[in-house]
Amino acid sequence: MACLIVPSLHTMFTGIIEQLGHVRRLEPSPAGDAAGVRLTVEAEASLDGATIGESIAVDGACLTVVAYEGRCFSVEATPETLRRTTLGALHEGSAVHLERALAAGARLGGHFVQGHVDAVGAIAARRDEGDSVVTTFSAPPDVLRYVVPKGSVAVDGVSLTVVDVLDEGFTVALILHTLDVTLLGKKPLGAPVNLEADILAKYVARAAVYAAVPETNGQESAAPRAEKAQAAQQVVKP
């Protein structure tokens, strides 16, 4: 009987955007990190039960709530987060996608999303096809190696199904509902987006690399271990 391997659920999202929010204030991190930023975001609807310390994905980036009052909450973005995501380009009034962490036992409507952005891509092209809009996103090789047709990818925190994989990006078909409840259809061509590859694809790729170097008599020497570790860091072409 086949078994489903599920990632460890420390903090996990599903890529189903709950609501939009708007940045109300940006200020230097009070922690004394001059390069860090504290963002205060106002959600469009109530965040019932929200608590300080919980995780919220903002445009797909997992951030910890450090202050909360009414529909407003504050999070802190470290220099590393600002370098690897689009959050550093936000300004007062910017609209963002919001998703709270998956609760134990909740329905998984999208796919496993960690909120750990792998890279920044961009909206490269759009074309209408029936009731959907086929959208092309550019993506670097470090993301594309985990992208396959009909597989999953998160764009600005939105769980999407890949249509085609291209040399320098991939395409998805955005249905009317996705266009209505997210910002993906409203952003202009060239707009940067956060990309997160499917965590299951990362596990499979890494396991395949390690499996390619066999053990000898049940014992693995230091050389094959080093070879596997080095190979696991290389690009695995889709």
Secondary structure, DSSP 8 states (H G I E B T S, - for coil): ---------SS-B-S---EEEEEEEEEE-TTS-TT-EEEEEEESS--TT--TT-EEEETTEEEEEEEEETTEEEEEE-HHHHHHSSGGG--TT-EEEEEE---TT----S--B-S---EEEEEEEEEEETTEEEEEEE--HHHHTT--TT-EEEETTEEEEEEEE-SSEEEEEE-HHHHHHSSTTTS-TT-EEEEEE-HHHHHHHHHHHHHTS--BTTB--HHHHHHHHHHTTS----
